[in-house]
Amino acid sequence: MSAATSQSAAARHVPVLLQAVLEYLTPQPGQIIADVTVGAGGHAQAIAERLGPTGTLLALDQDPTMLTLAQRRAYPCRVLWCQARFDTLPAILAKNSVIALDGVLADLGVSSDQLDDPRRGLSFLQDGPLDMRLDPTAAIPTAADLLAQLNERELAEILWRYGEERFSRRIARRIVQTRQQQPIRTTAQLAQLVRSCVPRRGRIDPATRTFQALRIAVNDELGALQRFLECLPRCLRRGGRAVVISFHSLEDRLVKHTFRQRDLWLVLTKKPVRPDAAEIRANPRARSARLRAAELLASGT
Ligand SMILES: C[S@@+](CC[C@H](N)C(=O)[O-])C[C@H]1O[C@@H](n2cnc3c(N)ncnc32)[C@H](O)[C@@H]1O
């Protein structure tokens, strides 16, 4: 099998807004850039090609299986691999003796490779255990644990806040009723439960919002993003660039508000960059992507 064939067989995720990422990150030969959500390595590889043999890519992901997948690609620069959450970036830079980065990319959420693996419990399309931890080695409650332990009000709050689910209370009530009969442990059980109490509208599966909300809660995705955005000025050099792609309005709001701090950031994208119709046709998972970029005006160190 050729290298190209084995690579495409390995990684299913298609990098979103790739040209815009390169345009705003502007990787140059010899620079040090961190891809803090390396995933299947699509963006990382394109960045590495711009960095060249004198450049360094810090490739970070909290999911060890994604790092293994990303490592199958060829990177024509030095690569520092790191399994960690991106809100620990300052400690990782210190450990690797990196003083300041020239650029940082964060492409939030999950990769298609994680979504399509039923063992991860992220998708309602295939049956699997209700896990949803993006780092399967992390000692944190799984989605099944949350469904078993939270009270009705707490469950409804998660579904409303992170999923903007109009029927949050109804679903939470049904979860509590169901778990009194039997534990909710699989994605098929949960998807069926939601579909049984939420009317179907259009082409979107009624379980979509519930699954998204639980994943965000299990992984504390908004908390991690907030901490990451706060530590960025201590990680970049003056003039260094941050590019963030979000897939959820709450994430995008955090990014927008961070870059609005005029003493710290020069906004490079007045409006978020969205994929065009051709990209959405080729990669439907890109449809809710929004890219924002900014340049650091004053170092936070
Ligand atoms: C959308 S994918 C990235 C895809 C990647 N840009 C590519 O081209 O293949 C998001 C990745 O971020 C990782 N991730 C999500 N939250 C994270 C966090 N707090 N810290 C580190 N990695 C995280 C996920 O495990 C996943 O691999």
The ligand as an SDF file (V2000), in Angstrom:
LIG
                    3D

 27 29  0  0  0  0  0  0  0  0999 V2000
  -12.0660   18.9950   15.2480 C   0  0  0  0  0  0  0  0  0  0  0  0
  -10.8230   17.9460   15.8370 S   0  0  0  0  0  0  0  0  0  0  0  0
   -9.3510   18.5910   15.1580 C   0  0  0  0  0  0  0  0  0  0  0  0
   -9.1110   18.1330   13.7550 C   0  0  0  0  0  0  0  0  0  0  0  0
   -7.7710   18.5670   13.1810 C   0  0  0  0  0  0  0  0  0  0  0  0
   -7.6640   20.0100   13.0640 N   0  0  0  0  0  0  0  0  0  0  0  0
   -7.4830   17.9070   11.8640 C   0  0  0  0  0  0  0  0  0  0  0  0
   -7.1990   18.6080   10.8720 O   0  0  0  0  0  0  0  0  0  0  0  0
   -7.5310   16.6680   11.7880 O   0  0  0  0  0  0  0  0  0  0  0  0
  -10.6890   18.4250   17.4960 C   0  0  0  0  0  0  0  0  0  0  0  0
   -9.6240   17.6830   18.2920 C   0  0  0  0  0  0  0  0  0  0  0  0
   -9.4210   18.4380   19.4870 O   0  0  0  0  0  0  0  0  0  0  0  0
   -9.2330   17.5510   20.5540 C   0  0  0  0  0  0  0  0  0  0  0  0
   -9.6120   18.2910   21.7510 N   0  0  0  0  0  0  0  0  0  0  0  0
  -10.8470   18.7380   22.0970 C   0  0  0  0  0  0  0  0  0  0  0  0
  -10.7880   19.4160   23.2510 N   0  0  0  0  0  0  0  0  0  0  0  0
   -9.4720   19.4300   23.6410 C   0  0  0  0  0  0  0  0  0  0  0  0
   -8.7660   19.9820   24.7510 C   0  0  0  0  0  0  0  0  0  0  0  0
   -9.4080   20.6470   25.7230 N   0  0  0  0  0  0  0  0  0  0  0  0
   -7.4260   19.8220   24.8000 N   0  0  0  0  0  0  0  0  0  0  0  0
   -6.7780   19.1230   23.8280 C   0  0  0  0  0  0  0  0  0  0  0  0
   -7.3940   18.5520   22.7760 N   0  0  0  0  0  0  0  0  0  0  0  0
   -8.7240   18.7070   22.6750 C   0  0  0  0  0  0  0  0  0  0  0  0
  -10.1220   16.3660   20.2450 C   0  0  0  0  0  0  0  0  0  0  0  0
   -9.6590   15.2210   20.9170 O   0  0  0  0  0  0  0  0  0  0  0  0
   -9.9930   16.2730   18.7240 C   0  0  0  0  0  0  0  0  0  0  0  0
   -8.9820   15.3810   18.3530 O   0  0  0  0  0  0  0  0  0  0  0  0
  1  2  1  0
  2  3  1  0
  2 10  1  0
  3  4  1  0
  4  5  1  0
  5  6  1  0
  5  7  1  0
  7  8  2  0
  7  9  1  0
 10 11  1  0
 11 12  1  0
 11 26  1  0
 12 13  1  0
 13 14  1  0
 13 24  1  0
 14 15  1  0
 14 23  1  0
 15 16  2  0
 16 17  1  0
 17 18  1  0
 17 23  2  0
 18 19  1  0
 18 20  2  0
 20 21  1  0
 21 22  2  0
 22 23  1  0
 24 25  1  0
 24 26  1  0
 26 27  1  0
M  CHG  2   2   1   9  -1
M  END
$$$$
